[in-house]
Amino acid sequence: MIKRAETMIRELKEQMRGGNGTVAITHLFSQDEIGGKARLIAKIELEPGCSIGFHEHQNEEEIFYIISGQATLDDQGDMQILNPGDAAITKGGQSHSLSNNGDSLLTVMAVILLYC
């Protein structure tokens, strides 16, 4: 299956999970189009100063892969800088937040996998 960029659903979320600014989410595939146990497969874009607030994952895990820009990840209270090519995973029962403290657009691939 091939999905063209112009057919992907793009949504804007204000103050996502209590964060700052607007987060743009482009859903690469919907849950209906996936045969596996993914809840989200998306490209996430954060303008400078925008963030996804600190939140916990239950019965799922989230993977971030940095495509461009620089991210600040709060991984269970451990602050880390992520650059293009870096990846992070937050497992079930763990918490995280993501922010763009840089001066250019932050683009992240995000995948949320459900536990069976």
Contacts in CASP RR format, 6 or more apart in sequence:
PFRMAT RR
TARGET T0000
AUTHOR 0000-0000-0000
METHOD contacts of the structure
MODEL  1
MIKRAETMIRELKEQMRGGNGTVAITHLFSQDEIGGKARLIAKIELEPGC
SIGFHEHQNEEEIFYIISGQATLDDQGDMQILNPGDAAITKGGQSHSLSN
NGDSLLTVMAVILLYC
1 33 0 8 1.000
3 28 0 8 1.000
3 29 0 8 1.000
3 33 0 8 1.000
8 26 0 8 1.000
8 27 0 8 1.000
8 28 0 8 1.000
9 26 0 8 1.000
9 27 0 8 1.000
9 30 0 8 1.000
10 24 0 8 1.000
10 25 0 8 1.000
10 26 0 8 1.000
10 27 0 8 1.000
11 24 0 8 1.000
11 25 0 8 1.000
11 27 0 8 1.000
12 22 0 8 1.000
12 23 0 8 1.000
12 24 0 8 1.000
12 25 0 8 1.000
13 22 0 8 1.000
13 23 0 8 1.000
13 25 0 8 1.000
14 21 0 8 1.000
14 22 0 8 1.000
15 21 0 8 1.000
16 23 0 8 1.000
16 51 0 8 1.000
16 52 0 8 1.000
16 53 0 8 1.000
17 52 0 8 1.000
17 53 0 8 1.000
17 54 0 8 1.000
17 55 0 8 1.000
17 97 0 8 1.000
18 53 0 8 1.000
19 50 0 8 1.000
19 51 0 8 1.000
19 52 0 8 1.000
19 53 0 8 1.000
19 97 0 8 1.000
19 99 0 8 1.000
20 49 0 8 1.000
20 50 0 8 1.000
20 51 0 8 1.000
20 99 0 8 1.000
21 47 0 8 1.000
21 49 0 8 1.000
21 50 0 8 1.000
21 51 0 8 1.000
22 47 0 8 1.000
22 50 0 8 1.000
23 44 0 8 1.000
23 45 0 8 1.000
23 46 0 8 1.000
23 50 0 8 1.000
23 52 0 8 1.000
24 44 0 8 1.000
24 45 0 8 1.000
24 46 0 8 1.000
25 42 0 8 1.000
25 43 0 8 1.000
25 44 0 8 1.000
25 45 0 8 1.000
26 42 0 8 1.000
26 43 0 8 1.000
26 44 0 8 1.000
26 45 0 8 1.000
27 40 0 8 1.000
27 41 0 8 1.000
27 42 0 8 1.000
28 41 0 8 1.000
28 42 0 8 1.000
28 43 0 8 1.000
29 38 0 8 1.000
29 41 0 8 1.000
31 38 0 8 1.000
31 39 0 8 1.000
34 41 0 8 1.000
37 113 0 8 1.000
37 114 0 8 1.000
37 115 0 8 1.000
37 116 0 8 1.000
38 111 0 8 1.000
38 112 0 8 1.000
38 113 0 8 1.000
38 114 0 8 1.000
39 60 0 8 1.000
39 112 0 8 1.000
39 113 0 8 1.000
39 114 0 8 1.000
40 62 0 8 1.000
40 110 0 8 1.000
40 111 0 8 1.000
40 112 0 8 1.000
41 110 0 8 1.000
41 111 0 8 1.000
42 109 0 8 1.000
42 110 0 8 1.000
42 111 0 8 1.000
43 67 0 8 1.000
43 107 0 8 1.000
43 108 0 8 1.000
43 109 0 8 1.000
43 110 0 8 1.000
44 52 0 8 1.000
44 107 0 8 1.000
44 108 0 8 1.000
44 109 0 8 1.000
44 110 0 8 1.000
45 105 0 8 1.000
45 106 0 8 1.000
45 107 0 8 1.000
45 108 0 8 1.000
46 52 0 8 1.000
46 71 0 8 1.000
46 98 0 8 1.000
46 99 0 8 1.000
46 100 0 8 1.000
46 105 0 8 1.000
46 106 0 8 1.000
46 108 0 8 1.000
47 100 0 8 1.000
47 105 0 8 1.000
47 106 0 8 1.000
48 100 0 8 1.000
48 101 0 8 1.000
48 102 0 8 1.000
48 103 0 8 1.000
48 104 0 8 1.000
48 105 0 8 1.000
48 106 0 8 1.000
49 99 0 8 1.000
49 100 0 8 1.000
49 101 0 8 1.000
49 102 0 8 1.000
50 99 0 8 1.000
50 100 0 8 1.000
50 106 0 8 1.000
51 97 0 8 1.000
51 98 0 8 1.000
51 99 0 8 1.000
51 100 0 8 1.000
52 97 0 8 1.000
52 98 0 8 1.000
52 99 0 8 1.000
53 97 0 8 1.000
53 98 0 8 1.000
53 99 0 8 1.000
54 74 0 8 1.000
54 95 0 8 1.000
54 96 0 8 1.000
54 97 0 8 1.000
55 95 0 8 1.000
55 96 0 8 1.000
55 97 0 8 1.000
56 92 0 8 1.000
56 93 0 8 1.000
56 94 0 8 1.000
56 95 0 8 1.000
57 90 0 8 1.000
57 91 0 8 1.000
57 92 0 8 1.000
57 93 0 8 1.000
57 94 0 8 1.000
57 95 0 8 1.000
57 96 0 8 1.000
57 112 0 8 1.000
58 92 0 8 1.000
58 93 0 8 1.000
59 92 0 8 1.000
59 114 0 8 1.000
59 115 0 8 1.000
60 92 0 8 1.000
60 112 0 8 1.000
60 113 0 8 1.000
60 114 0 8 1.000
60 115 0 8 1.000
61 89 0 8 1.000
61 90 0 8 1.000
61 91 0 8 1.000
61 92 0 8 1.000
61 112 0 8 1.000
61 113 0 8 1.000
61 115 0 8 1.000
62 89 0 8 1.000
62 90 0 8 1.000
62 96 0 8 1.000
62 110 0 8 1.000
62 111 0 8 1.000
62 112 0 8 1.000
62 113 0 8 1.000
63 87 0 8 1.000
63 88 0 8 1.000
63 89 0 8 1.000
63 109 0 8 1.000
63 110 0 8 1.000
63 111 0 8 1.000
63 112 0 8 1.000
63 113 0 8 1.000
64 71 0 8 1.000
64 73 0 8 1.000
64 82 0 8 1.000
64 87 0 8 1.000
64 88 0 8 1.000
64 89 0 8 1.000
64 98 0 8 1.000
64 108 0 8 1.000
64 109 0 8 1.000
64 110 0 8 1.000
65 85 0 8 1.000
65 86 0 8 1.000
65 87 0 8 1.000
65 108 0 8 1.000
65 109 0 8 1.000
65 110 0 8 1.000
66 82 0 8 1.000
66 83 0 8 1.000
66 84 0 8 1.000
66 85 0 8 1.000
66 86 0 8 1.000
66 87 0 8 1.000
66 106 0 8 1.000
66 107 0 8 1.000
66 108 0 8 1.000
67 84 0 8 1.000
67 85 0 8 1.000
67 107 0 8 1.000
67 108 0 8 1.000
67 109 0 8 1.000
68 84 0 8 1.000
68 104 0 8 1.000
68 105 0 8 1.000
68 106 0 8 1.000
68 107 0 8 1.000
69 83 0 8 1.000
69 84 0 8 1.000
69 100 0 8 1.000
69 102 0 8 1.000
69 104 0 8 1.000
69 105 0 8 1.000
69 106 0 8 1.000
69 107 0 8 1.000
70 81 0 8 1.000
70 82 0 8 1.000
70 83 0 8 1.000
70 100 0 8 1.000
70 101 0 8 1.000
70 102 0 8 1.000
70 104 0 8 1.000
70 106 0 8 1.000
71 81 0 8 1.000
71 82 0 8 1.000
71 83 0 8 1.000
71 86 0 8 1.000
71 98 0 8 1.000
71 99 0 8 1.000
71 100 0 8 1.000
71 106 0 8 1.000
71 108 0 8 1.000
72 79 0 8 1.000
72 80 0 8 1.000
72 81 0 8 1.000
72 82 0 8 1.000
72 98 0 8 1.000
72 99 0 8 1.000
72 100 0 8 1.000
72 101 0 8 1.000
73 79 0 8 1.000
73 80 0 8 1.000
73 81 0 8 1.000
73 82 0 8 1.000
73 88 0 8 1.000
73 96 0 8 1.000
73 97 0 8 1.000
73 98 0 8 1.000
74 96 0 8 1.000
74 97 0 8 1.000
74 98 0 8 1.000
74 99 0 8 1.000
75 88 0 8 1.000
75 90 0 8 1.000
75 94 0 8 1.000
75 96 0 8 1.000
76 94 0 8 1.000
76 95 0 8 1.000
76 96 0 8 1.000
80 88 0 8 1.000
82 88 0 8 1.000
88 96 0 8 1.000
90 96 0 8 1.000
92 115 0 8 1.000
98 108 0 8 1.000
100 106 0 8 1.000
END
